[in-house]
Amino acid sequence: MYIREAVINNQVGLHARPATFFIQKANEFKSSIWIEKDERRVNAKSLLGVLSLGIVKGTQINIIADGIDETEAVDTLVELIASGFSE
């Protein structure tokens, strides 16, 4: 299991279009991937799950992965968040 923190810095948070980009990227990996905000953990490959967290700009989250490509998956998703989803 591999975990990293990330802070959402894009204007709209992790909603609609950015969430879709995030989920598409998460689905490229074989590992199970979760997003954790406060004490809630959801499947990072589920649009409904990700949107249910209500992640806005400035929110700190944990990205957690477990599987054969867990490190690559988490690092790639943290980089995507750091890029601001290319806004």
VENQUIDA-V878793 format. One record per residue. N is the residue number from 1. OMEGA is omega in whole degrees, 0 to 359 (* if undefined). BURIAL is 1 if it has 9 or more other C-alpha atoms within 8 Angstrom, else 0. D_LAST is the distance of its C-alpha to the last C-alpha in whole Angstrom. Layout:
BEGIN
N | OMEGA | BURIAL | D_LAST
N | OMEGA | BURIAL | D_LAST
END
This chain:
BEGIN
1 | 182 | 0 | 30
2 | 185 | 1 | 27
3 | 172 | 1 | 25
4 | 175 | 1 | 22
5 | 175 | 1 | 21
6 | 176 | 1 | 17
7 | 180 | 1 | 15
8 | 184 | 1 | 12
9 | 180 | 1 | 10
10 | 190 | 1 | 7
11 | 186 | 0 | 9
12 | 182 | 0 | 10
13 | 181 | 1 | 11
14 | 182 | 1 | 12
15 | 173 | 1 | 13
16 | 186 | 0 | 13
17 | 179 | 0 | 10
18 | 179 | 1 | 9
19 | 179 | 1 | 13
20 | 177 | 1 | 14
21 | 181 | 1 | 12
22 | 183 | 1 | 13
23 | 177 | 1 | 17
24 | 179 | 1 | 17
25 | 179 | 1 | 16
26 | 181 | 1 | 19
27 | 176 | 0 | 21
28 | 184 | 0 | 21
29 | 180 | 0 | 24
30 | 183 | 0 | 27
31 | 168 | 1 | 27
32 | 184 | 1 | 27
33 | 179 | 1 | 24
34 | 169 | 1 | 24
35 | 180 | 1 | 21
36 | 176 | 1 | 23
37 | 187 | 1 | 23
38 | 180 | 0 | 26
39 | 181 | 0 | 29
40 | 179 | 0 | 27
41 | 179 | 0 | 26
42 | 177 | 1 | 25
43 | 182 | 1 | 24
44 | 179 | 1 | 21
45 | 182 | 1 | 21
46 | 180 | 1 | 22
47 | 180 | 1 | 20
48 | 179 | 0 | 22
49 | 182 | 1 | 23
50 | 181 | 1 | 19
51 | 182 | 1 | 19
52 | 180 | 0 | 22
53 | 179 | 0 | 21
54 | 184 | 0 | 19
55 | 180 | 1 | 17
56 | 179 | 1 | 15
57 | 179 | 1 | 13
58 | 180 | 0 | 16
59 | 175 | 1 | 17
60 | 179 | 1 | 19
61 | 170 | 1 | 20
62 | 172 | 1 | 22
63 | 187 | 1 | 21
64 | 177 | 1 | 24
65 | 179 | 1 | 26
66 | 180 | 1 | 29
67 | 187 | 1 | 30
68 | 180 | 0 | 31
69 | 187 | 1 | 27
70 | 182 | 1 | 26
71 | 179 | 0 | 25
72 | 181 | 0 | 23
73 | 182 | 1 | 21
74 | 181 | 1 | 21
75 | 179 | 1 | 19
76 | 181 | 0 | 17
77 | 176 | 1 | 16
78 | 177 | 1 | 15
79 | 178 | 0 | 14
80 | 178 | 1 | 11
81 | 181 | 1 | 11
82 | 180 | 1 | 11
83 | 183 | 0 | 8
84 | 181 | 1 | 6
85 | 178 | 1 | 6
86 | 178 | 0 | 4
87 | * | 0 | 0
END
